[in-house]
Amino acid sequence: MKHYDVAILGAGPAGLAAARVATGTVALIDDNPQPGGQIWRGAPQIPVPANVDFLPQTKVFDAQPGFTLHTVPHGPIRAAKLIVATGARELFLPFPGWTEPNVYGAGGLQALVKSGKPINGQRVLIAGSGPLLLAVAATLKKAGAIITGIAEQAPLGRIVPFLLRYPAKLPQAIALRATLLGVPYWTTTWVTRFANGTATLNNGRTLTINHLATGFGLVPNTEIAQLLGCRLDDGFVVVDSRGQTTVPGVYCAGEPTGIGGLDKALAEGAGQPYNGAFVRDLAQAFALNPALYDIAEPATLICRCEAVTKAECEPYREWRDAKLQTRCGMGACQGRLCGPITQRLFGWLPSSVRPPLVPVPARYLSTAQTPPAPESGRSENAPPAHR
C-alpha cells in the first residue's frame, strides 16, 4: 500500500491549484491520461509540481474510513488527508431523438474535438443552458464547424442582469460572443425533437444539421465525498471557509461545493474562499424551465444503459422500486446520467452511493473489504426534486 500525506482526487483546475500549495508527500489522482480536467483538457495552465506523484488513468472505486482509497491499477492508497476535487458532469434532459447517433453532450463534443475529432465543415446546433454553450461554440467554430445556432433555454431577461451584476465577467462574454459573429443566439429556446438530421425547436423552427450538442448545466461529482460520509446540502458538499468538509481531514474544492466555473475552482483549490453569491446568482440566471421536463414522450429512453423508457419509469414513485422492477440506473454509468434526469422528471430522491463506484476487474475487489452500505438512501443529502 502506498502512503501519502495528502491525496488529491481530480487533476482539473481545483486539483492542480491544490497540488501547488500542498506540502509533504502528495498524490494527484485522475482517471484521464493527462492533467487539466474537462476545462483545460490535457493542456493545463498550472503544471503538476515536481514534488507531486501524478497518477493518471487511475480510477478510485472505493473510499473507506481511515482515508484508504481503492484504485485501479495501483491498488490501495492511504493518505493522512484528502482533497476531493472531482469536478462535475453534464446534465442531460431527454427529448425524442436524444439517444440518436450524432447527438452529443456539449462538453463531450468539445472534448472530442480537442482530442482530434474532425468537425471541419460540419453543421452543428448547440442547445441547452449555461455559459458553457458559448465556450463550446467558440471551440467548434475555431475547428472549422459551421454553428447553425445556439439555443439557450434561459430568458434574456435573466442573463443580461446577471452579467451586469458581475462586470468582471462581461468582457469574457463579449470576447466569446465576438468570436461567434453571425451565429444566431436564441434565448428561451430548446430542442423538442431530433430525427434524421433535423432538429425541431420549441418555436417551430427546424434546422438541418450534422451534429447536435446539448447540455443543461452541470451536476457535481459527489460520490466519493458521500462514501467518506461528507454531508451534502442541496446536492453539494458542505465545507467551511477553509474548504474542510464535515469529515475531519477531508477537504473539497471546485464544482462539488457549488457550480461556479474556473475562478471558483482555482480559488478553492488554493484554500481561499470564493464569493458564494456568484454561485447562487449563476444558478438563478440559468435555472431550468419546467417545460423542459415534459418534452420526453412515453417511448423516449430515460436510462440509456438499460434501455428503459419514460413509460416504464412512470408507474414507480421512488428510485429503488424502479431499479428493482426495470433496472433503471443499474447499467455501466451507475445512474450518473439517468439519476439526475429521474429526479427532475419524477421527483425521485437519489439512492445511497455504494462501491464499486465504477466497473473494475474482480481481482481488485478482493483488496477492498468494504463494510455494507445502509439500505436506505440518505434523503438529507439529496438535492430537492424540481417536481
KASULHU-V39585 format. One record per residue. N is the residue number from 0. RES is the residue in one small letter. SS is DSSP state (helix for helix, strand for strand, loop for the rest). BURIAL is 1 if it has 9 or more other ideal C-beta (glycine too) atoms within 8 Angstrom, else 0. D_LAST is the distance of its C-alpha to the last C-alpha in Angstrom with 2 decimals. Layout:
BEGIN
n->N res->RES ss->SS burial->BURIAL d_last->D_LAST
n->N res->RES ss->SS burial->BURIAL d_last->D_LAST
END
This chain:
BEGIN
n->0 res->m ss->loop burial->0 d_last->46.18
n->1 res->k ss->strand burial->0 d_last->45.90
n->2 res->h ss->strand burial->0 d_last->45.60
n->3 res->y ss->strand burial->1 d_last->44.39
n->4 res->d ss->strand burial->1 d_last->44.02
n->5 res->v ss->strand burial->1 d_last->40.72
n->6 res->a ss->strand burial->1 d_last->38.38
n->7 res->i ss->strand burial->1 d_last->35.94
n->8 res->l ss->strand burial->1 d_last->33.09
n->9 res->g ss->loop burial->1 d_last->32.41
n->10 res->a ss->loop burial->1 d_last->34.97
n->11 res->g ss->loop burial->1 d_last->32.90
n->12 res->p ss->helix burial->1 d_last->33.68
n->13 res->a ss->helix burial->1 d_last->32.51
n->14 res->g ss->helix burial->1 d_last->34.45
n->15 res->l ss->helix burial->1 d_last->37.50
n->16 res->a ss->helix burial->1 d_last->37.54
n->17 res->a ss->helix burial->1 d_last->37.45
n->18 res->a ss->helix burial->1 d_last->40.23
n->19 res->r ss->helix burial->1 d_last->42.37
n->20 res->v ss->helix burial->1 d_last->42.46
n->21 res->a ss->loop burial->1 d_last->42.33
n->22 res->t ss->loop burial->0 d_last->45.66
n->23 res->g ss->loop burial->0 d_last->47.37
n->24 res->t ss->loop burial->0 d_last->46.66
n->25 res->v ss->strand burial->1 d_last->43.38
n->26 res->a ss->strand burial->1 d_last->41.49
n->27 res->l ss->strand burial->1 d_last->39.01
n->28 res->i ss->strand burial->1 d_last->36.94
n->29 res->d ss->loop burial->1 d_last->35.01
n->30 res->d ss->loop burial->0 d_last->34.21
n->31 res->n ss->loop burial->1 d_last->35.45
n->32 res->p ss->loop burial->0 d_last->39.18
n->33 res->q ss->loop burial->0 d_last->39.46
n->34 res->p ss->loop burial->1 d_last->38.00
n->35 res->g ss->loop burial->1 d_last->35.86
n->36 res->g ss->helix burial->1 d_last->32.31
n->37 res->q ss->helix burial->0 d_last->30.07
n->38 res->i ss->helix burial->1 d_last->31.16
n->39 res->w ss->helix burial->1 d_last->34.92
n->40 res->r ss->loop burial->1 d_last->34.99
n->41 res->g ss->loop burial->1 d_last->38.46
n->42 res->a ss->loop burial->0 d_last->39.96
n->43 res->p ss->loop burial->1 d_last->39.19
n->44 res->q ss->loop burial->0 d_last->40.48
n->45 res->i ss->loop burial->0 d_last->41.16
n->46 res->p ss->loop burial->0 d_last->43.56
n->47 res->v ss->loop burial->1 d_last->43.33
n->48 res->p ss->loop burial->0 d_last->45.89
n->49 res->a ss->loop burial->0 d_last->49.03
n->50 res->n ss->loop burial->0 d_last->48.64
n->51 res->v ss->strand burial->1 d_last->45.21
n->52 res->d ss->strand burial->0 d_last->45.03
n->53 res->f ss->strand burial->1 d_last->42.57
n->54 res->l ss->strand burial->1 d_last->41.19
n->55 res->p ss->loop burial->1 d_last->39.63
n->56 res->q ss->loop burial->0 d_last->38.03
n->57 res->t ss->loop burial->1 d_last->37.20
n->58 res->k ss->strand burial->1 d_last->34.13
n->59 res->v ss->strand burial->1 d_last->33.10
n->60 res->f ss->strand burial->1 d_last->31.80
n->61 res->d ss->strand burial->1 d_last->32.07
n->62 res->a ss->strand burial->1 d_last->32.48
n->63 res->q ss->strand burial->1 d_last->34.17
n->64 res->p ss->loop burial->0 d_last->35.31
n->65 res->g ss->loop burial->0 d_last->38.48
n->66 res->f ss->loop burial->1 d_last->36.96
n->67 res->t ss->strand burial->1 d_last->38.10
n->68 res->l ss->strand burial->1 d_last->36.34
n->69 res->h ss->strand burial->1 d_last->36.88
n->70 res->t ss->strand burial->1 d_last->37.25
n->71 res->v ss->strand burial->1 d_last->38.42
n->72 res->p ss->loop burial->0 d_last->41.24
n->73 res->h ss->loop burial->0 d_last->42.59
n->74 res->g ss->strand burial->1 d_last->41.80
n->75 res->p ss->strand burial->1 d_last->41.16
n->76 res->i ss->strand burial->1 d_last->41.12
n->77 res->r ss->strand burial->1 d_last->41.41
n->78 res->a ss->strand burial->1 d_last->40.88
n->79 res->a ss->strand burial->0 d_last->41.49
n->80 res->k ss->strand burial->1 d_last->38.48
n->81 res->l ss->strand burial->1 d_last->35.41
n->82 res->i ss->strand burial->1 d_last->33.60
n->83 res->v ss->strand burial->1 d_last->30.21
n->84 res->a ss->loop burial->1 d_last->29.75
n->85 res->t ss->loop burial->1 d_last->27.69
n->86 res->g ss->loop burial->1 d_last->25.88
n->87 res->a ss->strand burial->1 d_last->22.67
n->88 res->r ss->strand burial->0 d_last->21.69
n->89 res->e ss->strand burial->1 d_last->20.02
n->90 res->l ss->loop burial->1 d_last->16.40
n->91 res->f ss->loop burial->1 d_last->16.42
n->92 res->l ss->loop burial->1 d_last->14.05
n->93 res->p ss->loop burial->1 d_last->15.56
n->94 res->f ss->loop burial->1 d_last->17.42
n->95 res->p ss->strand burial->1 d_last->20.49
n->96 res->g ss->loop burial->1 d_last->23.24
n->97 res->w ss->loop burial->1 d_last->21.52
n->98 res->t ss->loop burial->0 d_last->23.61
n->99 res->e ss->loop burial->0 d_last->26.81
n->100 res->p ss->loop burial->0 d_last->29.82
n->101 res->n ss->loop burial->0 d_last->30.09
n->102 res->v ss->strand burial->1 d_last->26.37
n->103 res->y ss->strand burial->1 d_last->25.94
n->104 res->g ss->strand burial->1 d_last->23.77
n->105 res->a ss->helix burial->1 d_last->25.06
n->106 res->g ss->helix burial->1 d_last->26.35
n->107 res->g ss->helix burial->1 d_last->27.52
n->108 res->l ss->helix burial->1 d_last->29.69
n->109 res->q ss->helix burial->1 d_last->31.01
n->110 res->a ss->helix burial->1 d_last->32.04
n->111 res->l ss->helix burial->1 d_last->33.72
n->112 res->v ss->helix burial->1 d_last->35.66
n->113 res->k ss->helix burial->1 d_last->36.75
n->114 res->s ss->loop burial->0 d_last->37.97
n->115 res->g ss->loop burial->0 d_last->40.05
n->116 res->k ss->loop burial->0 d_last->38.06
n->117 res->p ss->loop burial->0 d_last->39.93
n->118 res->i ss->loop burial->1 d_last->37.97
n->119 res->n ss->loop burial->0 d_last->40.90
n->120 res->g ss->loop burial->0 d_last->40.87
n->121 res->q ss->loop burial->1 d_last->37.49
n->122 res->r ss->strand burial->1 d_last->35.08
n->123 res->v ss->strand burial->1 d_last->31.67
n->124 res->l ss->strand burial->1 d_last->28.48
n->125 res->i ss->strand burial->1 d_last->26.15
n->126 res->a ss->strand burial->1 d_last->22.53
n->127 res->g ss->strand burial->1 d_last->19.34
n->128 res->s ss->strand burial->1 d_last->19.03
n->129 res->g ss->loop burial->1 d_last->21.05
n->130 res->p ss->loop burial->0 d_last->24.76
n->131 res->l ss->helix burial->1 d_last->25.28
n->132 res->l ss->helix burial->1 d_last->25.47
n->133 res->l ss->helix burial->1 d_last->28.69
n->134 res->a ss->helix burial->1 d_last->30.18
n->135 res->v ss->helix burial->1 d_last->29.62
n->136 res->a ss->helix burial->1 d_last->31.13
n->137 res->a ss->helix burial->1 d_last->34.11
n->138 res->t ss->helix burial->1 d_last->34.77
n->139 res->l ss->helix burial->1 d_last->34.68
n->140 res->k ss->helix burial->1 d_last->36.82
n->141 res->k ss->helix burial->0 d_last->39.32
n->142 res->a ss->loop burial->1 d_last->39.56
n->143 res->g ss->loop burial->0 d_last->40.48
n->144 res->a ss->loop burial->1 d_last->37.28
n->145 res->i ss->strand burial->0 d_last->36.89
n->146 res->i ss->strand burial->1 d_last->33.54
n->147 res->t ss->strand burial->1 d_last->32.67
n->148 res->g ss->strand burial->1 d_last->29.84
n->149 res->i ss->strand burial->1 d_last->26.95
n->150 res->a ss->strand burial->1 d_last->23.66
n->151 res->e ss->strand burial->1 d_last->21.49
n->152 res->q ss->loop burial->1 d_last->18.06
n->153 res->a ss->loop burial->1 d_last->18.35
n->154 res->p ss->loop burial->0 d_last->20.54
n->155 res->l ss->helix burial->0 d_last->24.10
n->156 res->g ss->helix burial->0 d_last->23.80
n->157 res->r ss->helix burial->1 d_last->21.70
n->158 res->i ss->helix burial->1 d_last->23.69
n->159 res->v ss->helix burial->0 d_last->27.15
n->160 res->p ss->helix burial->1 d_last->26.72
n->161 res->f ss->helix burial->1 d_last->25.38
n->162 res->l ss->helix burial->1 d_last->28.52
n->163 res->l ss->helix burial->0 d_last->30.77
n->164 res->r ss->helix burial->0 d_last->29.46
n->165 res->y ss->loop burial->1 d_last->30.61
n->166 res->p ss->helix burial->0 d_last->33.90
n->167 res->a ss->helix burial->0 d_last->34.80
n->168 res->k ss->helix burial->0 d_last->32.07
n->169 res->l ss->helix burial->1 d_last->33.21
n->170 res->p ss->helix burial->0 d_last->36.30
n->171 res->q ss->helix burial->0 d_last->34.32
n->172 res->a ss->helix burial->1 d_last->32.02
n->173 res->i ss->helix burial->0 d_last->35.12
n->174 res->a ss->helix burial->0 d_last->37.01
n->175 res->l ss->helix burial->1 d_last->34.32
n->176 res->r ss->helix burial->1 d_last->34.03
n->177 res->a ss->helix burial->0 d_last->37.84
n->178 res->t ss->loop burial->1 d_last->37.95
n->179 res->l ss->loop burial->1 d_last->35.77
n->180 res->l ss->loop burial->0 d_last->37.93
n->181 res->g ss->loop burial->0 d_last->37.59
n->182 res->v ss->loop burial->1 d_last->34.16
n->183 res->p ss->loop burial->0 d_last->31.70
n->184 res->y ss->strand burial->1 d_last->28.65
n->185 res->w ss->strand burial->1 d_last->26.05
n->186 res->t ss->strand burial->1 d_last->23.16
n->187 res->t ss->loop burial->1 d_last->20.05
n->188 res->t ss->loop burial->1 d_last->20.87
n->189 res->w ss->loop burial->1 d_last->19.44
n->190 res->v ss->strand burial->1 d_last->20.67
n->191 res->t ss->strand burial->1 d_last->19.61
n->192 res->r ss->strand burial->1 d_last->22.28
n->193 res->f ss->strand burial->1 d_last->25.10
n->194 res->a ss->strand burial->0 d_last->28.12
n->195 res->n ss->loop burial->0 d_last->31.81
n->196 res->g ss->loop burial->0 d_last->31.75
n->197 res->t ss->strand burial->1 d_last->30.04
n->198 res->a ss->strand burial->1 d_last->26.76
n->199 res->t ss->strand burial->1 d_last->25.19
n->200 res->l ss->strand burial->1 d_last->23.26
n->201 res->n ss->loop burial->0 d_last->20.94
n->202 res->n ss->loop burial->0 d_last->23.99
n->203 res->g ss->loop burial->0 d_last->26.05
n->204 res->r ss->loop burial->0 d_last->28.16
n->205 res->t ss->strand burial->0 d_last->29.30
n->206 res->l ss->strand burial->1 d_last->30.85
n->207 res->t ss->strand burial->0 d_last->33.18
n->208 res->i ss->loop burial->1 d_last->32.66
n->209 res->n ss->loop burial->0 d_last->33.73
n->210 res->h ss->strand burial->1 d_last->30.76
n->211 res->l ss->strand burial->1 d_last->27.11
n->212 res->a ss->strand burial->1 d_last->25.58
n->213 res->t ss->strand burial->1 d_last->21.85
n->214 res->g ss->strand burial->1 d_last->19.83
n->215 res->f ss->strand burial->1 d_last->16.68
n->216 res->g ss->loop burial->1 d_last->17.82
n->217 res->l ss->strand burial->1 d_last->18.56
n->218 res->v ss->strand burial->1 d_last->17.35
n->219 res->p ss->strand burial->1 d_last->19.90
n->220 res->n ss->loop burial->1 d_last->22.17
n->221 res->t ss->loop burial->1 d_last->22.17
n->222 res->e ss->helix burial->1 d_last->23.34
n->223 res->i ss->helix burial->1 d_last->26.92
n->224 res->a ss->helix burial->1 d_last->26.08
n->225 res->q ss->helix burial->1 d_last->24.04
n->226 res->l ss->helix burial->1 d_last->26.99
n->227 res->l ss->loop burial->1 d_last->29.25
n->228 res->g ss->loop burial->0 d_last->27.28
n->229 res->c ss->loop burial->1 d_last->26.10
n->230 res->r ss->loop burial->1 d_last->23.42
n->231 res->l ss->strand burial->1 d_last->20.14
n->232 res->d ss->strand burial->0 d_last->18.08
n->233 res->d ss->loop burial->0 d_last->14.67
n->234 res->g ss->loop burial->1 d_last->15.65
n->235 res->f ss->strand burial->1 d_last->19.09
n->236 res->v ss->strand burial->1 d_last->22.51
n->237 res->v ss->loop burial->1 d_last->23.98
n->238 res->v ss->loop burial->1 d_last->27.50
n->239 res->d ss->loop burial->0 d_last->30.24
n->240 res->s ss->loop burial->0 d_last->32.36
n->241 res->r ss->loop burial->0 d_last->34.38
n->242 res->g ss->loop burial->1 d_last->31.52
n->243 res->q ss->strand burial->1 d_last->32.00
n->244 res->t ss->loop burial->1 d_last->29.12
n->245 res->t ss->loop burial->0 d_last->29.09
n->246 res->v ss->loop burial->0 d_last->31.40
n->247 res->p ss->loop burial->0 d_last->34.92
n->248 res->g ss->loop burial->1 d_last->36.29
n->249 res->v ss->strand burial->1 d_last->32.99
n->250 res->y ss->strand burial->1 d_last->32.03
n->251 res->c ss->strand burial->1 d_last->29.19
n->252 res->a ss->loop burial->1 d_last->29.27
n->253 res->g ss->loop burial->1 d_last->27.46
n->254 res->e ss->helix burial->1 d_last->23.91
n->255 res->p ss->helix burial->1 d_last->22.94
n->256 res->t ss->helix burial->1 d_last->23.30
n->257 res->g ss->loop burial->1 d_last->21.34
n->258 res->i ss->loop burial->1 d_last->21.28
n->259 res->g ss->loop burial->1 d_last->24.38
n->260 res->g ss->helix burial->0 d_last->26.69
n->261 res->l ss->helix burial->0 d_last->30.37
n->262 res->d ss->helix burial->0 d_last->31.76
n->263 res->k ss->helix burial->1 d_last->29.42
n->264 res->a ss->helix burial->1 d_last->30.20
n->265 res->l ss->helix burial->1 d_last->33.92
n->266 res->a ss->helix burial->1 d_last->33.97
n->267 res->e ss->helix burial->1 d_last->32.09
n->268 res->g ss->helix burial->1 d_last->34.05
n->269 res->a ss->loop burial->1 d_last->37.20
n->270 res->g ss->loop burial->0 d_last->36.08
n->271 res->q ss->loop burial->0 d_last->35.51
n->272 res->p ss->loop burial->0 d_last->32.65
n->273 res->y ss->loop burial->1 d_last->30.43
n->274 res->n ss->loop burial->0 d_last->28.99
n->275 res->g ss->helix burial->0 d_last->25.54
n->276 res->a ss->helix burial->0 d_last->25.03
n->277 res->f ss->helix burial->1 d_last->25.18
n->278 res->v ss->helix burial->1 d_last->22.36
n->279 res->r ss->helix burial->0 d_last->20.09
n->280 res->d ss->helix burial->1 d_last->21.36
n->281 res->l ss->helix burial->1 d_last->20.94
n->282 res->a ss->helix burial->1 d_last->17.24
n->283 res->q ss->helix burial->1 d_last->16.88
n->284 res->a ss->helix burial->1 d_last->19.20
n->285 res->f ss->loop burial->1 d_last->17.35
n->286 res->a ss->loop burial->0 d_last->13.71
n->287 res->l ss->loop burial->1 d_last->11.88
n->288 res->n ss->loop burial->1 d_last->11.54
n->289 res->p ss->helix burial->0 d_last->8.28
n->290 res->a ss->helix burial->0 d_last->11.07
n->291 res->l ss->helix burial->1 d_last->11.65
n->292 res->y ss->helix burial->1 d_last->8.92
n->293 res->d ss->helix burial->0 d_last->10.91
n->294 res->i ss->loop burial->1 d_last->14.29
n->295 res->a ss->loop burial->1 d_last->14.83
n->296 res->e ss->loop burial->0 d_last->17.08
n->297 res->p ss->loop burial->0 d_last->17.76
n->298 res->a ss->loop burial->0 d_last->20.57
n->299 res->t ss->loop burial->1 d_last->18.86
n->300 res->l ss->strand burial->1 d_last->19.21
n->301 res->i ss->strand burial->1 d_last->16.31
n->302 res->c ss->strand burial->1 d_last->18.76
n->303 res->r ss->loop burial->1 d_last->21.84
n->304 res->c ss->loop burial->1 d_last->24.09
n->305 res->e ss->loop burial->1 d_last->24.00
n->306 res->a ss->loop burial->0 d_last->23.33
n->307 res->v ss->strand burial->1 d_last->20.37
n->308 res->t ss->strand burial->1 d_last->18.73
n->309 res->k ss->helix burial->1 d_last->15.35
n->310 res->a ss->helix burial->0 d_last->17.15
n->311 res->e ss->helix burial->1 d_last->18.40
n->312 res->c ss->helix burial->1 d_last->15.08
n->313 res->e ss->helix burial->0 d_last->13.34
n->314 res->p ss->loop burial->0 d_last->15.60
n->315 res->y ss->loop burial->1 d_last->14.53
n->316 res->r ss->loop burial->0 d_last->12.18
n->317 res->e ss->loop burial->0 d_last->12.99
n->318 res->w ss->helix burial->1 d_last->14.50
n->319 res->r ss->helix burial->0 d_last->18.02
n->320 res->d ss->helix burial->1 d_last->18.36
n->321 res->a ss->helix burial->1 d_last->17.36
n->322 res->k ss->helix burial->1 d_last->19.89
n->323 res->l ss->helix burial->0 d_last->22.54
n->324 res->q ss->helix burial->0 d_last->22.28
n->325 res->t ss->helix burial->1 d_last->21.53
n->326 res->r ss->loop burial->1 d_last->22.40
n->327 res->c ss->loop burial->1 d_last->19.13
n->328 res->g ss->loop burial->1 d_last->19.46
n->329 res->m ss->loop burial->1 d_last->23.11
n->330 res->g ss->loop burial->1 d_last->24.78
n->331 res->a ss->loop burial->0 d_last->26.70
n->332 res->c ss->loop burial->1 d_last->23.84
n->333 res->q ss->loop burial->1 d_last->22.60
n->334 res->g ss->loop burial->1 d_last->18.91
n->335 res->r ss->loop burial->0 d_last->19.22
n->336 res->l ss->loop burial->1 d_last->17.99
n->337 res->c ss->helix burial->1 d_last->15.67
n->338 res->g ss->helix burial->1 d_last->14.24
n->339 res->p ss->helix burial->1 d_last->12.25
n->340 res->i ss->helix burial->1 d_last->11.37
n->341 res->t ss->helix burial->1 d_last->10.13
n->342 res->q ss->helix burial->1 d_last->8.05
n->343 res->r ss->helix burial->1 d_last->6.17
n->344 res->l ss->helix burial->1 d_last->6.72
n->345 res->f ss->helix burial->1 d_last->6.63
n->346 res->g ss->loop burial->0 d_last->5.39
n->347 res->w ss->loop burial->1 d_last->9.19
n->348 res->l ss->loop burial->1 d_last->11.10
n->349 res->p ss->loop burial->1 d_last->14.07
n->350 res->s ss->loop burial->1 d_last->17.30
n->351 res->s ss->loop burial->1 d_last->20.54
n->352 res->v ss->loop burial->0 d_last->22.55
n->353 res->r ss->loop burial->0 d_last->25.83
n->354 res->p ss->loop burial->1 d_last->28.95
n->355 res->p ss->loop burial->1 d_last->30.16
n->356 res->l ss->loop burial->1 d_last->27.60
n->357 res->v ss->loop burial->0 d_last->29.22
n->358 res->p ss->loop burial->0 d_last->31.60
n->359 res->v ss->loop burial->1 d_last->35.09
n->360 res->p ss->loop burial->0 d_last->38.55
n->361 res->a ss->helix burial->0 d_last->39.31
n->362 res->r ss->helix burial->0 d_last->42.29
n->363 res->y ss->helix burial->1 d_last->40.14
n->364 res->l ss->helix burial->0 d_last->38.22
n->365 res->s ss->loop burial->0 d_last->41.50
n->366 res->t ss->loop burial->0 d_last->41.67
n->367 res->a ss->loop burial->1 d_last->38.26
n->368 res->q ss->loop burial->0 d_last->38.43
n->369 res->t ss->loop burial->0 d_last->34.94
n->370 res->p ss->loop burial->0 d_last->34.26
n->371 res->p ss->loop burial->0 d_last->31.71
n->372 res->a ss->loop burial->1 d_last->28.09
n->373 res->p ss->loop burial->0 d_last->26.34
n->374 res->e ss->loop burial->0 d_last->24.73
n->375 res->s ss->loop burial->0 d_last->21.51
n->376 res->g ss->loop burial->1 d_last->18.91
n->377 res->r ss->loop burial->1 d_last->19.04
n->378 res->s ss->helix burial->0 d_last->15.82
n->379 res->e ss->helix burial->0 d_last->17.42
n->380 res->n ss->helix burial->1 d_last->17.51
n->381 res->a ss->loop burial->1 d_last->14.00
n->382 res->p ss->loop burial->1 d_last->11.87
n->383 res->p ss->loop burial->0 d_last->8.77
n->384 res->a ss->loop burial->1 d_last->5.41
n->385 res->h ss->loop burial->1 d_last->3.76
n->386 res->r ss->loop burial->0 d_last->0.00
END
